[in-house]
């Protein structure tokens, strides 16, 4: 009997402590509700609550126009696993834009949960944006296994279908990955002269282009001749300006899909959505200054080891590769370049252990 009295007393104490912690720790910052995502099983897996600070309102300068012609369209994917990076990217773009009220964001999401949308609304109350559902069935049977699981997600291929999803009235769009920050006025990238090309992006002709495809590709003369008559150079599809009209009329979605089908049969590359885009467009894009994609800050695709900045001016820092700054920061194993991402992190509170 004494045992049960002690046990009941312990239960009461635990209950009182739990209630006290709840009362002492109310969520007073902007909070996103619990977001669910489908798991590989029939049941759904609940993810933790994400808490973001509300960003300040950014207003146009006096020289900014207010016509549809003055609007800048930016497309990104919206995924719970990269939500923290997306918030930081949006914040950086707004903060460095001379005309932030002229920005229109187009988010492609593979999830129907309204928690993602409410997170954007509560963190950026003044943001002009729309969310479009990307149906993963569009790439069903077209995705082959790559060297990283993150590259195999259907949403990673959404950029290929961007021109089919956003409104017909949008003629040009900047596509951006979620693992980057912009430290310059995005209007400079928007206003690039595309010289009648369908894409504009920083181009890297010193990179070893052969590494992006297997020997099976290069040793097959019928496949390798696709690059005949053009000088193919590597470009990163995580930062690119797209002429949406030319993409649609040129049938580029279908062209990329055809190479994805070849990949399923022949295994001609190791990465995700980038190689088929390179096969279609490498050597035939408008080259943009390298400062608009300081890429590779996430390290390689296997180890994610730390990398330093490349020399030269910087307008955009891109943590492409395996390592993401928010993950390394939370693990208390940041790379030196991750400190540059921290000022744009709206997650949880304004104070990081890095600043302690």
N, C-alpha and C positions, 0 to 999 in steps of 0.2 A: 504493500500500500504506500509506503514511504517513497518507493521508487517511482510510482505513477504520479504521486503529488509533485515530485521533483521534475518528472518529465513534462507534466502539464504546465508547471511554472516556467520551464525552459521554453516551451512552445509559446506561451504568452509573452515572454521577454523578446523572443525573435520577432513576433508579430508587432510588438510595440516599436522595436528598433526599425523594422521595415517601414512602418507608418511615419516614424520620425524622419527617416532619410528622405521619404517622398515629400514631406512637408518642407524640409530644409533645402530641397534641390528642385524647385520648379523650373520648367523650361521657359525662360523669359526671352530667349533669342528666337529668331525665325527658325522654325523647325519644319522639316519635311516629314510627312507621316511615314509609317512603316511601309516600305515598298516590297512587293512580292515579285519574284521572277520564276518562271517555270524551271524546275530542275530536270535532271535526266529521268526522274521517276514520275509516277502519276501525281504524287502529292507535290505541293508547292512549298518552296523554302522561304521563310521570312528573313529579311535582311534587317540590320540594325537601323535605328532612326538616324537620319542625317540632319545635322544642325548647322545652319549657315547664318552668318551675320547679314543683315540687310545692307546692300550697297547704297552709296549716296546717289542722288539724282544728278545726272550729267546733262548739261544744257548746251545748246548750240551757241557758237560765237556769232558776232554781228554779221559776218560775211557769208554765213551759211544760207543757202537757198531753201525753199520749202516746196518745190515742185516734185512731181514724180521723177523727173529727169535727174534730180539731185540725190535720189535715194540710192544707197549702197546695199546690195544684197549679199548676205553671208550665210553659208550653209554649213551645218555641223551635224554630227550624229548625237543622239541623246541616249545614254545607256547608264544604268545604275552603277556599273563598275567603274565608269569614268566620270561620274557626275561631279566629283570634286575638281577634276581637271577642267571640265567644261565651265564650271563656275569661275575658276581662275582665269581661263581664256577670255570669257565674256568681259569680266571685270577689267582685264588689261586692255582689251580693244576699246571699251568705252572710255577708260581713263586717258588714253593717249589720242583719242579722236578729237579733231577740231569741231566736227559736226556730229556729235553722238546721237542726236535725235533723228538724224537722217539714215541711221542704220536699221535695216530690217533683217532679222534672223529667221532662218528656216531650219528647223530641227527635224531630222529623220530619226524616228524611234521604232524599235521593234517590239516595244512593250505598250500595252494598253492602259497600264496603271496610271491613274491621274496624279499619283504622288510626284512623279517627275515634273509634270506641268506645274503643280502647285509649288514645287521647290523653286522653279524659275520665276514664277509670279511673285512669290514672297521675298525672294532675294533681290530681284530687279523689278520693282513695281512699275517702273516707267518704260520697260523694255518693249519694243515693237517686235513681236515674234509670232510664229505659227508653228505648230507641230504636225507632222505628217506621219502616218503609220506606214512603215516599210514592212511589207509582207515577206517573211522569210521563205515562203513557198516559191518566190521568184528565182531563188538560187538553189532550190531543192534538186539534188542530183548533179549540181554543177561545181560544188566545192570539194577539192581534194585536200587531203591532209598535208599540213605544212610543218615547218620546224618548230612553231609555237602555237599552242592552242588558241591564244587570243586572236591570231591571224585567221583562224578558221571560222570565226563567228559570222553568221549571215550579215549582221549590220556592218561588218568591215567591207562588204561589197556594195553597200548602199550607194556609194559615190558613183558607181557605174550607171545607176538608174536615176540619178538626180534629175536629169533633164526630163524624165518621164513623170516625175512626181510633183515638182514645184509648178506654180501657176504659169500658164502660157504667156502671160504678160511680162514675165521676167526674162530678159534677153541676155543678161550676163550675171554671173554669180561667182563669189570667191568661196571655194571649199577649203575648210580648215579642220585638221584633226583636233582632238580634245586635249592632247598632251603638249600644249604649247602656250606661250604668252607673246603678245605683241607689244613692242616698246616704241612704236612709231605710229604715225597717223595712217590707218588702214586705207585711207583715200588714195594714197600714193600708189599702192598696189592695185587698187580698183581702176585707176586711170591709165594703166599701162596700155601702150599702143600694141595691139595684138597682131597687126600686120596680116589680117585675114586668116590667122591661125585659129584652130578650135580651142587650144589650150595655151596658157602662158604659165611658166613656172621657172624657178632657178634650175639651171642645167649644169651638170657636172661631167665634163668630157674627159677629165683626168681619172675618173673612177674606172676600174676594170669591169667593163660591161659584161664580159663573158661569165663572171661569177654569178650572174642572176639567172643563168640557165644551165641545164645539165649537159653533160657530154652527148647524151642521146639527142638533144636538140642540135648542137653544133655539128655533129657527125652525120646528120641527115641533110643532104643537100636541098631536098624539097622544103624542109622547114627553115633552114638557115638563110635561104634566098629571100626571105621576107624583108631583110634589111638591105637588100641590094638597091643601090641608087640613093641611099640616104646615110648620113653619118649619125648612127644612134648613140645618144649620150644618156646617162642615167639622170632621172629626175624623180623627186619624191612626190607621190600623189597626195600627200597629206597637206600640201599647200599648193593650190593651183587656181588660176582664174579660168573659168569656162565660158566660152561663147555658147550659150544654151541653144540658140537657134541653129547654129552650125552643127552642134552635136546631134540634134534631133534630125535635121535634114540629111546629115551624112550617115545616119544609121550606125553611130559609133557604139551604142549599147550592144547591138547584134554582133558587131565585129569583135568586141571584147569577149562576148559570150562564146563565140566560135573557138577562140583560143582556150577558153576555160574547158570546153568540151574536148579539145585535143589533149589538154593536161590530164583529164580524167582517164584517157586511153593510153597516153604515152609517157606521162610523168616527165615533163620537159623543164620544170622549175621547182624551187623549194619553198618560196614565200607565198603569201596569200594573194591579195587582189592587185598588187603592184605589177608583177611580171606581165599579165595579159594586157594591161594598159600600155606598158613599155613596148610590147610587140606591135601594137596598133599605132602608137604615136611617137615613140622615141625617134629623134632626128627630124621631127616635123612639128615642133612646138615653138612658140615665141620665148626666147630665153630672157629671164628676169634676173636682176642683180642678186647675187648670192646673199646679200644682207637680209633678204626676205625669207630665208630658210636656213638658219644656223642649226642644221639637223644632226641627228646621231647622239644627242646628249644623254639618251637613255642607255648608251652602250650598245654592244652587239646584241644579236637576237638570241643568243644562247646563254651567256654569262651575265650580260648587263653591266659590265665593268665601267668604272668611272672614265669619263672622257673630258678633256679640257676644251675650251672655246677655240674655234678657228680664228686666225688673225683677220682683221678687217672690221669695218663697221657692221652693226647689228640692228636690224629692225624687228626680227622675229626669232625667238629661241624655241627649239623643237626637241622634245625629249623622245624622239623616235628611237626604237630599240626596246629591249626588254625592261630596263629599269625606268620606273616612273617616280618623279620627285616626291609625291605624297606618300608612296609606299616606303621609300628609303627614309624619309623624315620620320614617319611613324615608327619605323624599326630602329630609329636613332643611329642609322648608318648612312647619313647623307653624303653625296658627292659634293665637291666644292661648288659646282654649277647649280646645285639644288637650292642654294641660298638665294639665288636670283629669282626663283619661283615663289618663295615664301611670302613676299609682300603682297601678292595677289591672291593668296589663299584665304577664302572666306569661311573655311570650315571651323565650326565649333566656337572659337574665340579668337580675339586679336592677338593672343599671346602664345607663342610657341616655346618649347623647351630650348630651341636654338637661341632664343633671345634672353634666356635666363642666366 
